[in-house]
Amino acid sequence: MTKTKRQMVWAAVAFSLAAGVAAQQISIKLPQDNALSQLRPGPAEEVVRRNCSLCHSTDYIATQPHLDAARWEGEVRKMIQVFGAPINSSDAKTIAEYLAGNYGSDKLPSRLEPASSRP
C-alpha cells in the first residue's frame, strides 16, 4: 500500500471515529425544581411542564404575579412571539387556561403556605 493510500485510510478511520462521537446523543439531568415552586397538579400540568421548562424552571411560573386570564394569554403569546418559544396554538391555549386556573388573580395563595399543600 502506498503512503498516500495509507494516509487516506487513516483519514477515513479518524473521520469515522469523529463522526461516531459527534453522533452520540448527549443528555443532561436537570436538578429538581424548588419544592416550594412545584407546578400545581392538574390535567394540563404536563403540557405546561413540557413546553415551558424548555426555557425556564417552574420557579419562574409559580413565583409570577397572579394575573387574570387575559394577561396570562398575553404572557404566553409574548413567550412565543418575543422569545421564540416553540409552542403550538393548541398548547398555548391549554397553557394560558392552566395558568389562569391555577395562578389567576382569584387564586392568591397565603405567602406562608407551601405549594404542595395548595389546591
Rosetta constraint file for C-alpha pairs under 8 A:
AtomPair CA 1 CA 5 HARMONIC 6.32 0.50
AtomPair CA 1 CA 6 HARMONIC 6.44 0.50
AtomPair CA 2 CA 6 HARMONIC 6.20 0.50
AtomPair CA 3 CA 7 HARMONIC 6.17 0.50
AtomPair CA 4 CA 8 HARMONIC 6.21 0.50
AtomPair CA 5 CA 9 HARMONIC 6.17 0.50
AtomPair CA 6 CA 10 HARMONIC 6.26 0.50
AtomPair CA 7 CA 11 HARMONIC 6.01 0.50
AtomPair CA 8 CA 12 HARMONIC 6.10 0.50
AtomPair CA 9 CA 13 HARMONIC 6.21 0.50
AtomPair CA 10 CA 14 HARMONIC 6.04 0.50
AtomPair CA 11 CA 15 HARMONIC 6.02 0.50
AtomPair CA 12 CA 16 HARMONIC 6.06 0.50
AtomPair CA 13 CA 17 HARMONIC 6.21 0.50
AtomPair CA 14 CA 18 HARMONIC 6.14 0.50
AtomPair CA 15 CA 19 HARMONIC 6.01 0.50
AtomPair CA 16 CA 20 HARMONIC 6.09 0.50
AtomPair CA 17 CA 21 HARMONIC 6.26 0.50
AtomPair CA 18 CA 22 HARMONIC 6.15 0.50
AtomPair CA 19 CA 23 HARMONIC 6.01 0.50
AtomPair CA 20 CA 24 HARMONIC 6.51 0.50
AtomPair CA 33 CA 37 HARMONIC 6.83 0.50
AtomPair CA 33 CA 38 HARMONIC 6.53 0.50
AtomPair CA 33 CA 57 HARMONIC 6.75 0.50
AtomPair CA 33 CA 58 HARMONIC 6.52 0.50
AtomPair CA 33 CA 59 HARMONIC 6.94 0.50
AtomPair CA 34 CA 38 HARMONIC 6.63 0.50
AtomPair CA 34 CA 59 HARMONIC 6.70 0.50
AtomPair CA 35 CA 115 HARMONIC 7.53 0.50
AtomPair CA 35 CA 116 HARMONIC 7.62 0.50
AtomPair CA 36 CA 114 HARMONIC 5.50 0.50
AtomPair CA 36 CA 115 HARMONIC 5.13 0.50
AtomPair CA 36 CA 116 HARMONIC 6.99 0.50
AtomPair CA 37 CA 58 HARMONIC 6.31 0.50
AtomPair CA 37 CA 59 HARMONIC 4.88 0.50
AtomPair CA 37 CA 62 HARMONIC 5.39 0.50
AtomPair CA 37 CA 63 HARMONIC 7.10 0.50
AtomPair CA 37 CA 115 HARMONIC 6.15 0.50
AtomPair CA 38 CA 58 HARMONIC 6.30 0.50
AtomPair CA 38 CA 59 HARMONIC 7.10 0.50
AtomPair CA 38 CA 62 HARMONIC 7.07 0.50
AtomPair CA 38 CA 115 HARMONIC 6.35 0.50
AtomPair CA 38 CA 116 HARMONIC 7.10 0.50
AtomPair CA 39 CA 45 HARMONIC 6.88 0.50
AtomPair CA 39 CA 58 HARMONIC 6.38 0.50
AtomPair CA 39 CA 61 HARMONIC 7.80 0.50
AtomPair CA 39 CA 62 HARMONIC 6.59 0.50
AtomPair CA 39 CA 115 HARMONIC 7.84 0.50
AtomPair CA 40 CA 45 HARMONIC 7.12 0.50
AtomPair CA 40 CA 102 HARMONIC 6.75 0.50
AtomPair CA 40 CA 115 HARMONIC 7.25 0.50
AtomPair CA 40 CA 116 HARMONIC 7.58 0.50
AtomPair CA 40 CA 118 HARMONIC 7.59 0.50
AtomPair CA 40 CA 119 HARMONIC 7.23 0.50
AtomPair CA 41 CA 45 HARMONIC 5.96 0.50
AtomPair CA 42 CA 98 HARMONIC 7.90 0.50
AtomPair CA 44 CA 48 HARMONIC 6.34 0.50
AtomPair CA 44 CA 94 HARMONIC 6.62 0.50
AtomPair CA 44 CA 95 HARMONIC 7.03 0.50
AtomPair CA 44 CA 98 HARMONIC 6.13 0.50
AtomPair CA 45 CA 49 HARMONIC 6.11 0.50
AtomPair CA 45 CA 98 HARMONIC 7.38 0.50
AtomPair CA 46 CA 50 HARMONIC 5.87 0.50
AtomPair CA 47 CA 51 HARMONIC 6.13 0.50
AtomPair CA 47 CA 91 HARMONIC 6.79 0.50
AtomPair CA 47 CA 94 HARMONIC 7.54 0.50
AtomPair CA 47 CA 95 HARMONIC 6.93 0.50
AtomPair CA 48 CA 52 HARMONIC 5.59 0.50
AtomPair CA 48 CA 53 HARMONIC 7.67 0.50
AtomPair CA 48 CA 95 HARMONIC 5.57 0.50
AtomPair CA 48 CA 98 HARMONIC 7.80 0.50
AtomPair CA 49 CA 53 HARMONIC 5.38 0.50
AtomPair CA 49 CA 58 HARMONIC 7.48 0.50
AtomPair CA 50 CA 54 HARMONIC 6.95 0.50
AtomPair CA 51 CA 85 HARMONIC 7.97 0.50
AtomPair CA 51 CA 86 HARMONIC 7.63 0.50
AtomPair CA 51 CA 87 HARMONIC 6.47 0.50
AtomPair CA 52 CA 56 HARMONIC 6.47 0.50
AtomPair CA 52 CA 57 HARMONIC 7.75 0.50
AtomPair CA 52 CA 58 HARMONIC 7.87 0.50
AtomPair CA 53 CA 57 HARMONIC 5.37 0.50
AtomPair CA 53 CA 58 HARMONIC 6.62 0.50
AtomPair CA 55 CA 85 HARMONIC 7.87 0.50
AtomPair CA 56 CA 60 HARMONIC 6.54 0.50
AtomPair CA 57 CA 61 HARMONIC 7.43 0.50
AtomPair CA 58 CA 62 HARMONIC 6.16 0.50
AtomPair CA 59 CA 63 HARMONIC 5.86 0.50
AtomPair CA 60 CA 64 HARMONIC 6.44 0.50
AtomPair CA 62 CA 103 HARMONIC 7.47 0.50
AtomPair CA 66 CA 103 HARMONIC 5.21 0.50
AtomPair CA 66 CA 104 HARMONIC 4.88 0.50
AtomPair CA 66 CA 105 HARMONIC 4.58 0.50
AtomPair CA 66 CA 106 HARMONIC 7.79 0.50
AtomPair CA 66 CA 107 HARMONIC 7.17 0.50
AtomPair CA 66 CA 108 HARMONIC 6.55 0.50
AtomPair CA 67 CA 71 HARMONIC 5.80 0.50
AtomPair CA 67 CA 72 HARMONIC 6.04 0.50
AtomPair CA 67 CA 100 HARMONIC 6.93 0.50
AtomPair CA 67 CA 103 HARMONIC 6.94 0.50
AtomPair CA 67 CA 104 HARMONIC 4.93 0.50
AtomPair CA 67 CA 105 HARMONIC 4.74 0.50
AtomPair CA 68 CA 72 HARMONIC 6.33 0.50
AtomPair CA 68 CA 100 HARMONIC 6.12 0.50
AtomPair CA 68 CA 104 HARMONIC 5.15 0.50
AtomPair CA 68 CA 105 HARMONIC 5.15 0.50
AtomPair CA 68 CA 106 HARMONIC 7.70 0.50
AtomPair CA 69 CA 73 HARMONIC 6.23 0.50
AtomPair CA 69 CA 96 HARMONIC 7.05 0.50
AtomPair CA 69 CA 97 HARMONIC 7.07 0.50
AtomPair CA 69 CA 99 HARMONIC 7.82 0.50
AtomPair CA 69 CA 100 HARMONIC 4.87 0.50
AtomPair CA 69 CA 104 HARMONIC 6.67 0.50
AtomPair CA 70 CA 74 HARMONIC 6.33 0.50
AtomPair CA 71 CA 75 HARMONIC 6.22 0.50
AtomPair CA 72 CA 76 HARMONIC 6.27 0.50
AtomPair CA 72 CA 96 HARMONIC 5.53 0.50
AtomPair CA 72 CA 99 HARMONIC 6.57 0.50
AtomPair CA 72 CA 100 HARMONIC 6.25 0.50
AtomPair CA 73 CA 77 HARMONIC 6.12 0.50
AtomPair CA 73 CA 93 HARMONIC 7.52 0.50
AtomPair CA 73 CA 96 HARMONIC 5.07 0.50
AtomPair CA 73 CA 97 HARMONIC 7.94 0.50
AtomPair CA 74 CA 78 HARMONIC 6.04 0.50
AtomPair CA 75 CA 79 HARMONIC 6.29 0.50
AtomPair CA 76 CA 80 HARMONIC 6.49 0.50
AtomPair CA 76 CA 92 HARMONIC 6.46 0.50
AtomPair CA 76 CA 95 HARMONIC 7.46 0.50
AtomPair CA 76 CA 96 HARMONIC 6.40 0.50
AtomPair CA 77 CA 81 HARMONIC 5.99 0.50
AtomPair CA 77 CA 92 HARMONIC 7.58 0.50
AtomPair CA 78 CA 82 HARMONIC 5.22 0.50
AtomPair CA 78 CA 83 HARMONIC 6.86 0.50
AtomPair CA 79 CA 83 HARMONIC 4.99 0.50
AtomPair CA 79 CA 84 HARMONIC 6.35 0.50
AtomPair CA 79 CA 85 HARMONIC 5.54 0.50
AtomPair CA 80 CA 84 HARMONIC 4.75 0.50
AtomPair CA 80 CA 85 HARMONIC 4.40 0.50
AtomPair CA 80 CA 86 HARMONIC 6.56 0.50
AtomPair CA 80 CA 87 HARMONIC 6.56 0.50
AtomPair CA 81 CA 85 HARMONIC 7.42 0.50
AtomPair CA 87 CA 91 HARMONIC 6.27 0.50
AtomPair CA 87 CA 92 HARMONIC 6.11 0.50
AtomPair CA 88 CA 92 HARMONIC 6.11 0.50
AtomPair CA 89 CA 93 HARMONIC 6.27 0.50
AtomPair CA 90 CA 94 HARMONIC 6.38 0.50
AtomPair CA 91 CA 95 HARMONIC 5.95 0.50
AtomPair CA 92 CA 96 HARMONIC 6.16 0.50
AtomPair CA 93 CA 97 HARMONIC 6.18 0.50
AtomPair CA 94 CA 98 HARMONIC 6.10 0.50
AtomPair CA 95 CA 99 HARMONIC 6.10 0.50
AtomPair CA 96 CA 100 HARMONIC 6.09 0.50
AtomPair CA 97 CA 101 HARMONIC 5.94 0.50
AtomPair CA 98 CA 102 HARMONIC 5.95 0.50
AtomPair CA 98 CA 103 HARMONIC 7.90 0.50
AtomPair CA 99 CA 103 HARMONIC 5.13 0.50
AtomPair CA 99 CA 104 HARMONIC 6.49 0.50
AtomPair CA 100 CA 104 HARMONIC 4.20 0.50
AtomPair CA 100 CA 105 HARMONIC 7.68 0.50
AtomPair CA 101 CA 107 HARMONIC 7.75 0.50
AtomPair CA 102 CA 107 HARMONIC 6.58 0.50
AtomPair CA 103 CA 107 HARMONIC 5.74 0.50
AtomPair CA 103 CA 108 HARMONIC 7.27 0.50
AtomPair CA 104 CA 108 HARMONIC 7.30 0.50
AtomPair CA 109 CA 113 HARMONIC 7.09 0.50
AtomPair CA 109 CA 118 HARMONIC 7.61 0.50
AtomPair CA 113 CA 117 HARMONIC 6.89 0.50
AtomPair CA 113 CA 118 HARMONIC 7.15 0.50
AtomPair CA 114 CA 118 HARMONIC 6.92 0.50
